[in-house]
Amino acid sequence: MIPQSASDPVRQQALTALTAMFITQGHPPEYATHMATAAIFQTDLELRNAQLSHLLGWLQQQHPEIYQDALTIVENTRQEFEQRVQTG
């Protein structure tokens, strides 16, 4: 399940609605829940990517003096994450 779903009514409603839609399409309930969770997770991921891109673009335009540092932080975070995934 989505960790924040219990505390976020909008997320819970989306999970319930998507699960019901997948069940209506003929998917077994246990798979429908996983499919709905994955769809919401993917949407969240796309939103986070859009937010980061927008923030970096804003930094580049409004604060070019720290833009390169921000890119370095983003890249270091990506590398650290990849290392955790590979060794974890």
Backbone as numpy.savetxt, mean C-alpha at the origin, in Angstrom:
# Nx Ny Nz CAx CAy CAz Cx Cy Cz
-5.80 -11.07 7.14 -6.64 -9.88 7.14 -5.76 -8.64 7.14
-6.37 -7.53 6.91 -5.69 -6.26 6.92 -5.55 -5.81 8.37
-4.33 -5.53 8.85 -4.13 -5.23 10.26 -4.98 -4.08 10.79
-5.20 -3.05 10.03 -5.92 -1.89 10.51 -7.42 -2.00 10.30
-7.91 -3.09 9.73 -9.31 -3.16 9.33 -10.27 -3.03 10.50
-9.92 -3.52 11.67 -10.82 -3.45 12.81 -11.00 -2.01 13.29
-9.97 -1.18 13.15 -10.05 0.18 13.65 -10.43 1.19 12.56
-10.54 0.76 11.33 -10.84 1.66 10.22 -12.14 1.23 9.57
-13.25 1.92 9.87 -14.55 1.49 9.34 -14.63 1.53 7.82
-13.97 2.47 7.19 -13.99 2.54 5.72 -13.30 1.32 5.13
-12.16 0.98 5.69 -11.42 -0.18 5.22 -12.23 -1.46 5.45
-12.87 -1.55 6.59 -13.69 -2.73 6.90 -14.87 -2.83 5.94
-15.49 -1.70 5.63 -16.60 -1.70 4.68 -16.13 -2.14 3.29
-14.96 -1.65 2.89 -14.41 -2.03 1.59 -14.11 -3.53 1.56
-13.53 -4.04 2.63 -13.23 -5.47 2.71 -14.50 -6.30 2.61
-15.52 -5.88 3.34 -16.79 -6.61 3.33 -17.43 -6.56 1.95
-17.46 -5.38 1.33 -18.07 -5.23 0.01 -17.32 -6.02 -1.06
-15.99 -5.95 -1.04 -15.21 -6.70 -2.02 -15.35 -8.20 -1.83
-15.34 -8.64 -0.58 -15.52 -10.07 -0.31 -16.87 -10.54 -0.84
-17.91 -9.77 -0.58 -19.24 -10.13 -1.07 -19.27 -10.17 -2.59
-18.61 -9.22 -3.24 -18.56 -9.21 -4.70 -17.87 -10.46 -5.24
-16.75 -10.83 -4.64 -16.04 -12.02 -5.10 -16.85 -13.29 -4.86
-17.56 -13.34 -3.75 -18.43 -14.50 -3.48 -19.54 -14.56 -4.51
-20.13 -13.41 -4.83 -21.18 -13.34 -5.85 -20.66 -13.83 -7.21
-19.40 -13.59 -7.47 -18.79 -14.03 -8.72 -18.47 -15.52 -8.72
-18.72 -16.18 -7.58 -18.54 -17.62 -7.51 -17.29 -18.10 -6.80
-16.54 -17.21 -6.23 -15.33 -17.62 -5.51 -15.71 -18.12 -4.12
-15.04 -19.16 -3.62 -15.31 -19.64 -2.26 -15.03 -18.53 -1.24
-15.81 -18.46 -0.17 -15.65 -17.38 0.81 -14.23 -17.22 1.36
-13.55 -18.33 1.64 -12.20 -18.20 2.20 -11.23 -17.57 1.20
-11.42 -17.86 -0.10 -10.57 -17.22 -1.11 -11.01 -15.79 -1.36
-12.31 -15.55 -1.31 -12.83 -14.21 -1.55 -12.27 -13.21 -0.55
-12.15 -13.63 0.69 -11.59 -12.75 1.72 -10.13 -12.42 1.41
-9.37 -13.42 1.00 -7.96 -13.18 0.65 -7.84 -12.30 -0.59
-8.71 -12.53 -1.56 -8.69 -11.72 -2.78 -9.02 -10.26 -2.45
-10.01 -10.05 -1.61 -10.40 -8.69 -1.23 -9.26 -8.02 -0.45
-8.64 -8.74 0.45 -7.52 -8.19 1.21 -6.39 -7.79 0.28
-6.09 -8.65 -0.69 -5.02 -8.36 -1.65 -5.36 -7.13 -2.49
-6.60 -7.00 -2.90 -7.02 -5.85 -3.71 -6.87 -4.55 -2.92
-7.27 -4.58 -1.66 -7.16 -3.38 -0.82 -5.69 -3.07 -0.55
-4.90 -4.10 -0.30 -3.47 -3.89 -0.07 -2.82 -3.26 -1.30
-3.16 -3.76 -2.49 -2.60 -3.22 -3.73 -2.98 -1.75 -3.91
-4.22 -1.43 -3.61 -4.68 -0.04 -3.71 -3.93 0.84 -2.72
-3.76 0.35 -1.51 -2.98 1.11 -0.51 -1.55 1.34 -0.98
-0.96 0.31 -1.57 0.40 0.42 -2.07 0.49 1.46 -3.19
-0.47 1.45 -4.09 -0.48 2.43 -5.17 -0.67 3.85 -4.63
-1.51 3.99 -3.61 -1.70 5.30 -2.98 -0.40 5.78 -2.34
0.27 4.89 -1.62 1.54 5.29 -0.99 2.58 5.70 -2.03
2.63 4.97 -3.13 3.56 5.33 -4.20 3.23 6.69 -4.78
1.94 6.96 -4.99 1.53 8.26 -5.52 1.87 9.38 -4.53
1.64 9.12 -3.25 1.97 10.13 -2.23 3.46 10.43 -2.22
4.28 9.39 -2.28 5.73 9.58 -2.27 6.18 10.32 -3.52
5.65 9.96 -4.67 6.01 10.65 -5.91 5.62 12.12 -5.86
4.43 12.38 -5.34 3.97 13.77 -5.23 4.86 14.56 -4.28
5.19 13.96 -3.16 6.05 14.62 -2.19 7.43 14.91 -2.78
8.00 13.92 -3.47 9.32 14.14 -4.07 9.27 15.22 -5.14
8.20 15.23 -5.93 8.05 16.28 -6.94 7.94 17.66 -6.31
7.19 17.73 -5.23 7.06 19.00 -4.50 8.41 19.45 -3.94
9.14 18.50 -3.35 10.47 18.84 -2.83 11.39 19.34 -3.94
11.33 18.68 -5.07 12.18 19.08 -6.19 11.88 20.51 -6.63
10.60 20.87 -6.65 10.20 22.21 -7.08 10.41 23.27 -6.00
10.01 22.95 -4.78 9.98 23.96 -3.72 11.23 24.00 -2.85
11.91 22.87 -2.75 13.09 22.78 -1.87 14.20 21.96 -2.55
14.70 22.46 -3.66 15.71 21.69 -4.39 16.97 21.42 -3.58
17.20 22.23 -2.55 18.40 22.04 -1.73 18.35 20.77 -0.90
17.17 20.23 -0.65 17.08 18.97 0.11 16.54 17.82 -0.73
16.23 18.09 -1.98 15.66 17.05 -2.84 16.59 15.85 -2.98
17.86 16.08 -3.22 18.81 14.96 -3.39 18.92 14.14 -2.12
18.91 14.80 -0.97 18.93 14.08 0.31 17.69 13.20 0.45
16.54 13.73 0.04 15.30 12.95 0.11 15.39 11.72 -0.79
15.92 11.88 -1.99 16.09 10.73 -2.89 17.03 9.69 -2.28
18.08 10.16 -1.62 19.02 9.24 -0.97 18.32 8.46 0.13
17.50 9.13 0.93 16.76 8.45 2.00 15.81 7.41 1.42
15.11 7.77 0.35 14.18 6.83 -0.29 14.95 5.61 -0.81
16.06 5.84 -1.46 16.86 4.73 -2.00 17.43 3.87 -0.89
17.93 4.47 0.18 18.46 3.69 1.31 17.36 2.84 1.94
16.17 3.40 2.05 15.04 2.65 2.61 14.72 1.45 1.73
14.73 1.64 0.41 14.48 0.53 -0.52 15.52 -0.56 -0.35
16.78 -0.18 -0.26 17.85 -1.16 -0.11 17.74 -1.92 1.21
17.45 -1.21 2.29 17.28 -1.86 3.60 16.12 -2.85 3.56
15.04 -2.45 2.93 13.88 -3.33 2.83 14.22 -4.59 2.04
14.88 -4.42 0.91 15.27 -5.58 0.10 16.17 -6.52 0.87
17.09 -5.98 1.65 17.97 -6.82 2.45 17.19 -7.61 3.50
16.21 -6.96 4.13 15.37 -7.66 5.12 14.58 -8.79 4.46
14.05 -8.52 3.29 13.25 -9.53 2.58 14.13 -10.71 2.18
15.34 -10.43 1.71 16.23 -11.49 1.26 16.78 -12.32 2.39
17.00 -11.70 3.55 17.58 -12.44 4.67 16.53 -12.92 5.65
15.33 -12.41 5.54 14.27 -12.76 6.50 13.55 -13.95 6.10
